[in-house]
Amino acid sequence: MTTWDWRNSKRTRPENKMFGRLTLPQMIFAGVLGVGGGIYIYQPIFEQYTRDQRALKEKSPTAQEPEDKKS
């Protein structure tokens, strides 16, 4: 029969091994940092896309339909 040892109790529980040694605040910080970094890196691509869509909408003749067509 084995005895319970309080020093090894944290190491043997499977729920403590799920995320390794990171605590919840560290995981939240890492997630926020990752999302913020992704937005920072892809921001020029998003801005170029909105500029292209705006220019395409202004050039498109179907975007401005006459209001005479009333059903």
C-alpha positions as CSV (number, residue, x, y, z in Angstrom):
1,M,0.0,0.0,0.0
2,T,1.4,3.4,-1.0
3,T,1.0,6.5,1.1
4,W,0.0,9.9,-0.1
5,D,2.8,12.5,-0.2
6,W,1.8,16.2,-0.3
7,R,5.1,17.1,-2.1
8,N,4.3,15.0,-5.1
9,S,0.5,15.6,-5.2
10,K,0.8,18.4,-7.8
11,R,3.1,16.5,-10.1
12,T,0.9,13.4,-10.2
13,R,-2.5,15.1,-10.9
14,P,-3.3,15.0,-14.6
15,E,-5.3,18.2,-14.5
16,N,-2.1,20.1,-13.6
17,K,-0.2,18.7,-16.5
18,M,-2.8,19.9,-19.1
19,F,-1.2,23.3,-19.7
20,G,2.3,22.6,-18.4
21,R,3.7,25.1,-16.0
22,L,1.8,28.1,-17.2
23,T,-0.7,29.7,-14.9
24,L,-4.0,31.1,-16.1
25,P,-2.9,34.8,-16.0
26,Q,0.2,33.8,-18.1
27,M,-2.0,32.0,-20.6
28,I,-4.4,35.0,-20.9
29,F,-1.5,37.3,-21.4
30,A,0.0,35.1,-24.0
31,G,-3.3,34.9,-25.8
32,V,-3.8,38.7,-25.8
33,L,-0.2,39.2,-26.9
34,G,-0.8,36.8,-29.8
35,V,-4.0,38.4,-31.0
36,G,-2.5,41.9,-30.7
37,G,0.6,40.8,-32.6
38,G,-1.5,39.2,-35.3
39,I,-3.5,42.4,-35.7
40,Y,-0.3,44.5,-35.8
41,I,1.3,42.3,-38.4
42,Y,-1.8,42.0,-40.7
43,Q,-3.0,45.6,-40.4
44,P,-1.4,46.8,-43.7
45,I,-3.1,43.9,-45.5
46,F,-6.5,44.8,-44.0
47,E,-6.0,48.5,-44.9
48,Q,-5.0,47.7,-48.5
49,Y,-8.1,45.4,-48.8
50,T,-10.4,48.2,-47.6
51,R,-8.8,50.7,-50.0
52,D,-9.2,48.3,-52.9
53,Q,-12.8,47.6,-52.1
54,R,-13.6,51.3,-51.8
55,A,-11.9,52.0,-55.1
56,L,-13.7,49.1,-56.8
57,K,-17.1,50.3,-55.4
58,E,-16.5,53.8,-56.8
59,K,-15.5,52.5,-60.2
60,S,-18.3,50.0,-60.6
61,P,-21.3,51.3,-62.6
62,T,-23.7,48.8,-60.9
63,A,-23.0,50.3,-57.5
64,Q,-25.0,53.4,-58.3
65,E,-28.3,52.2,-59.6
66,P,-30.8,54.9,-60.6
67,E,-33.7,55.4,-58.3
68,D,-36.2,55.4,-61.2
69,K,-36.5,51.6,-60.9
70,K,-39.2,51.4,-58.3
71,S,-41.1,48.1,-58.0
